[in-house]
């Protein structure tokens, strides 16, 4: 008898259906797995052998052959253990799998005692399976809450192999996990980095609000102690709520990376990834074997914070150029390539010079002119061109620090940001775009039309500042966001004027 069951191989975010074909012949005992499986799949022979015996089943003494089809697709991980074990039992006629479950998708790693261990990448796997028509998926119980985020799929969470085999014969013992609608978190406590606790820097806070409303990249430049890091931390408190689709996208990446909290199977807040300046390019963009998502993908639909921006190596910063423009990263290796999403908001902070006090109002700079120039040149023009909002963050005066009156809190700023994002979602509902920063050039032409005064002003600025074509379109996107914060259908000349001032400040 030949057993045919189905599992799934995950390459990046793409799921490929794998047929598990099992046949048992007479002859000297052997256990062979073919079909381009990696070392962890070859090792499944020992896990499956022990799990079957510990679960009360007989391990066949004949020649066991398994084929993982298609044979030309590389397969990795221990997620095929459950399908392999059930295939052996069915081929040896120790169990009968109902026809409805023969067409189900099987995922799970086996321990020696027959328990099912959770596997990484469950959410993208289930989503890929649902798109390919699967209605029932059997997987470890610890993964069931994460899998239930996909609507229209029956999820069977199983604790061990014996329990599943008994379910096949009796239909009892396993409850189906139902789809749970997504709910945004309700904030009850004031965050420690709330805007109201940040004294002074009103212009910087305005820039952060605009960046959050449109998903724009931002660079803060100022002396040590001026509050750049605190402003960056507070930035996460004014970001808009996640939509369901955004939450799924973020959770998929974190699921593949294996860093999801078991108690929180879905991410309900935008990620904030703070990267140290010693990080390598591979750590930031991703890599390894198999390729894993890097910091830019873990920051998808959230914030990537690079403090001490000029201290990063030039090679590391240059790898950001393509994902900042395209919103995704493609990692290519000899065995193949994978793509991960990388639509993040870059928030960077840097000092104006090595000592940090160039043009400071209180302390003199001790750097030589060539040292200041060399320090600034660490950030290349193409990187600066991809940053929409450039902010000078000056030293906070003592008078501002000693004020007892709190400034506007994050909740009020966030409400305005949320309203602007809603404005954008309505505008882009048929465009596959979520925020203004994601617009392509055709969409900018369509949604960022200017009146005559605004066009004249922008043309003058482009000529005077010698802005590139990319900077021209990014200025229009920024002006569109400023107009959205005012609930204006049209971009006016004063929106262009404010957008331009954020382009004119450079390190």
N, C-alpha and C positions, 0 to 999 in steps of 0.2 A: 504494500500500500504506500502511495506517495501522499504526503501531507503538504498542503500549500496554505501558508498563512502570510500575513502582511505586517510589515513594520515600516519605519521611515528613517532615512538618513538625512541629517541636517548639515548642509554646507553653507556657512554664513547664515543668512536668514531664509535660504531657499530649502524647501523640503522635497525630497525625492523618495517616492514609494519604492520599497524593497520587498520582493517576493522571497519568502523563506521556504524553500523546497527541501523536504526531508524524505530520504528513502533508507530502508534498512535491508541489507542483503545477508544471506548466509555466508559464513566464512570466519576467518580469524578475527577476533575483536579489534576494531579500530574506530576512530572518530575523526573524520576529515571535514573541514570547512573550506569551501572554495568561494571565490567571488570578490577578490581584492579587499579582504578584511584586514584591519591593522592588528597590532599585537594584542590589544585589549579584546578583540573579537576572537582571536585564536585562544586566548586564555579563558574564554567563556566555557571551553570544554570542561575544565576542572570545576568551575562554579556550577555548571549545569549538572554534572555528574554527582557532586555532593548534594546539591539541592534536591534532586530527584530521590536519592536514597533517604535523606533526612525527612522528606515529606511522605515517606511510606510507599514509594513507587519502586519498581524494579528497573535498573538500568540495563538496556539491551546488551546482549553479549555478541551480537553480530557486527557486521561492517556498517557503520552509520556514516552516511554522506549527506552533507548539507550544502545547498547552493544558494548563495545570496545574489539574486538577480535584480537588475542587469549586472552582468559580470564586469563591464567596463567602468562602472562607477565605484570610486573609492569609498569605503565605509569605515567609520571610526566610532569608537566608544562602546560601552557595555549595554547600551539601550536595547540590543537585540536578544539579550539573555532570555527574556520571557517567551518570545516567539520561538526561539530555538528549543527551549524545554518543552513547550506545548507541542511543537512539531514532532519531537521524538516520541512523546507519549501517544499522540494520535497515530503516527506511523506504526507504532508497536501495538496499537489497538488496546492500550490501557485505559484510554478515555475516549469519549465521543463528544466532539465539539458541535453544538447546534449550528445549523447552517447560517443563522443570522450573525453568529459570532465568528464564523469562519471568514466573513467579510469585514470584520472589525479590525481596527489598527491596534497593534500590540506594542507597548513600550515598557521597558523596565529592566533594571539590573537585579540579579539574584545574589543573595548571600549564600554561604554554605549551608545554612539551616533552612533555606527555602523562603526566607523573607524577601520582600521586594524593597529595594533601595531606590530613593528618588534619583532622577537623572536631570541634568541641566538642559536648558533649551526647550522645555515643555510647551510654553506658550507659542513660540513660532512654529513648533512642530504641529500642535493641534490646529492652529490657524491654517497652516499649509494643507493639512489633511482635510479640513472642512472645505477648502476651496477646490479640492479634488474629489469631493462628493462623499466623503466618509461621514456616517451618521453616528457611529459608536466607536469609542476609543477606550481601551483598557490599559490602565497605567497604575503606578504606585499610588497608594492613598495619600501620601505626603505631597504628591503633585496635583491632586484632584482639585484643590481650591484654585490654584493657578490656571488649570485647564478649563475650569468652569467659566472663565471670562469670555470664552468664545460661545456666542449664541448659536443655537440650532444643532448642537452636538451632545449626544448622550455620553456622559463621562462615568466610567465604572472605576472607582478607586479601590485597589486590592492591597491587602496587607501581606499575603503570602501565597505561594503556589498552591498549597493544599486547599485553601479557602476558595480559590478561583475554580479549581477542578470540581469541587463539591457544588459550586454554583452552576456549572455547566450541566450537572446531572439532576439537580433539584430546583434550580431557579431561585433559590433563597440564599440569604446571608450577605448579600452585597447591595448597598443602596446606591441609586444613581445620584450623581452630583448635578444639581440644576444650575442653570445660568443665574448669576447674581448681577443685577444692574450696578453700574458704576456710580459711586457717590463721591463728590469732592469733599475733602476734609473741612470740618468746621473749626475755625480758629477760636479758642476760648481764652488763651493767654497772650499777653503782649510779648512779642519776641524780644530777645535781649539786644538785638541790633535795630530796633525800631527807629524810624526817621526822627521821631520826636526827641530822641536822646542825642542827636547829632547837632552840635552847636555850629552856627555859621554855615558857610559853604552853600548858600541858597542857590547860586548858579549851578553848582555841581549837582545838587539834588534835582534841579529842573532838567539837566541833561540826562540823569538817570531815569527820570520819569518818561522822557521822550524815548529813550532807548528801550525801556521795558514795554512801552505801548506798541512799538513797531518791530521788536525783536532785532534791534540794530546792534552792531559791534561798537565798543566804546573803549577809549584809552584815557586814563587819568595821569596827568603829569604834575608833580609838585614835590616840595621838600619833605624830608622825613618828619613824621609826626603830624602832617597836615590832615590826616583822616582818610587817606585813600583806601586803606584796607577796610576800615569800618564802613565806608560808603559802599564798597563792594559787597560786604556781608549784608548790609541793609538792603542792597539791590534785590536780593532774593525774597524780601518781605513784601515787595510791591509787584511781583510778577503775577500775571493773571492766572485764574484757575485752569487746570488742564481739561481739555475736552476728552471724551472717551477714546477717540481715535489716537490722540496724542499719548494718552496714558498707555494704550496698548503698544504703541511704537516704542516708548521708553522701556516698558516692562520686558518686551521681547529682547532688547539688547542686554539688559541686566540679567535676564534669564540665561542667555547664551554665555555670558561672562561668569555665571554661577555665583552671583553675589546678592541674589534676592533673599530677603529675610523671610524664613518660613512662616513667621507669624503675620507677614504682610505680603501676600502673593501678588498684589498689584500696587504699583507706585502711584500715589495720589498727589504728590508734590513734584514740582520741577526739580531736576537734579542740579546741584551746585558742586562742581568739581574744582577744587583748589589744587593746582599742580606746582610742585617745587621746581625752582629753576635748574636743578641738576637732572631733571627728567630727560631721558633720551627721546629721540624722534620716534622710535618704535613704541615706547611707552605711551606716547601721545596719540599716534595715528593707529596703532595696533600692529599685531604681527605674531610671530611664533609658529609652531607646527602642532596642531592645526592653527590657522590664523585666528586670533582672538580680538575682540574689539578693544580699542585704546581709549584714552581719556576723552577724545573728541566725540566718540560714539557714545560713551557713558554719559556725556553731557548733552546728548541729543534732546532737543526741545527744552533745554535748560541753559545753564551758565557754565562756561569754562573760564575760571579766574586764574590769570597768570600774573602773580605779583613779581616785582623786580623784573619787569619785562625785558629790559636791556641786558640782564645777566644771563638770559637763556642764550645758548650757542646759536650762531647764525644759521647753522644747518638745521637745528631743531625748529627754529621759527619759520624757515622757508618751507617746511613740509606742511605748514598750515595754509599755504596759498591756494592750493587746489580745493580742499574741503571748504574753505571760507567762501569760495566762489560757487562751487557746485552743490554743496550741502550733502555730500556723501564722500566716502573714501573707498577706493578699490585697492585691496591688498593682493599683489600678484606674487606667486611663488612657483617653483618648478612643477609642483604637483597640480597647480591650478590657481584660480583667483576667486576671491569673495568680495562682496560689497557690503558695507555697513552704512547706515544713515549717520549724518553728522551735521544736522541743522541746529547748530548751537549759537548762542550769543557769546561772543568773546568780550570779556571784561578784563582789561589789562591795566596795570599800574606801574609807574616807573619814576625814578628821580630824574631831574634835569641834567645832572652831571655826576661824576663818580663820588664827590663828597656830598652831593645832594642839595647844595645851597646856592646854585647859580641863580642870580637875579632875585635872591631872597631879600625881604625887606629888613630883616633883623641881623642875620649872620652873613659874613663875607665868604665868598667862594674861594677855596684854596687851590682850585684846579687850574692848570695851564690851559690857554685857549685851544691848543691842539688836542689836549685830553678831553675837553668838552666836546669838540667836534668829532673826535673818534668815538666817544661814548654814544653820541646821537646817531652816528652812522651804523651802529649795530642793528638798528631797525631799518630795514630796507624800504625804499619807496613803494614797491608793490605791496608790501604788508600794510604800510600806512594808508595806501590807496583803498584798501579793503575795510578800513575802519571808518564808520560813518560819523561818530561823535567823538571829537577831541576836546578834552576838558583840562583847563588849568585849575589846579586845586591849591590855592595859596595857603600860607600859614594862617591859622585861626587866631584872631586877636584876643587878648586877655578879656576885653570887655564882653566879647561874645561868649567866652568860656564861663564867665561868672554870672551870666544872666540866669535867673531862676525860671523865667517863662519858657515852657517847652514849645518847640516848633510843631508844625503840622505832623500828625502821626502817620504811620505807614498805611493804616486802614483807609484813610481818606484819599491818599495818593493812589492806592491800589484800586479804589473804586473808580477813579478817573481812567486808570489804565485798563481796567476791565471793560468800561464803557467804550473806549477806543477800540479794543480788540473785538468787541461785539460788532461794532461798526464795520470792521474789516472782514469778519466772518460772513456778514450779510453781503458784502460787496463781492467776496471771492467764493461764494458757495458753489459755483459751477466751474471754478478755475483750478481746483486742487491746490489752493494756496491758503495758508493760515494767517500769515501776517505780512505787513508791507515789505519787510526785508527779504521775503521769499520771491517777490515779483521778478519775472524776467523782463527783458527789454521791451517785448511786445506788450506785456501787461502794463508796464510803466507808460508806454505811449497811450494806452487805452484809458487808464485810470488816473493819470497824473497830468491832465490837460491844464495849461496855464492861461490866464488872461494876458492881454497885451502888455500890461505893466509888469507882471511877473516874469514873462518871457524876456522882456527887455533887460530887466535887472539880472536875471540869470545869465543871459548872454554876456553882459558886461563883466560879471564876476568870472565867468569861464575864461574870458580873454585876459583879464587882469591877473588872475591867479594861475593861469595856464593849467587848468584842470584837465585831467584825462577824460576820455569817454566814459570810463567806469565811474569816475568821481562825479561826472555830470548826472548819470542815472541814479547814483546813490544819494546825491543831493535832492533829487526829485522825490525819491522814496522817503527821505527824512522829512521833507516839506509836507508830503502826504500824511505822515504820522502826526505832525504838529497840527495840521488841519483837522485830523480825526479827533484829537484831544479837545478841539473846540467844537466838535460835531458839525464841521463845515463840509458841505458837499464839494466845494471848490477850493483849489489852492490859490491863495491870494499873495500879493506881493510881500506882506509882512511875514507870511509863513516861509517864503523863500529867503527873506532877510535873516530870519532866525536860524534857518537850516545852514546858511552859508557861514554864519559865525562859528558853527561847530566844525566846519572844514578848515577854517583859517588858523586854528590853534594847533601847532605841531611841536613835537619835542625839540 
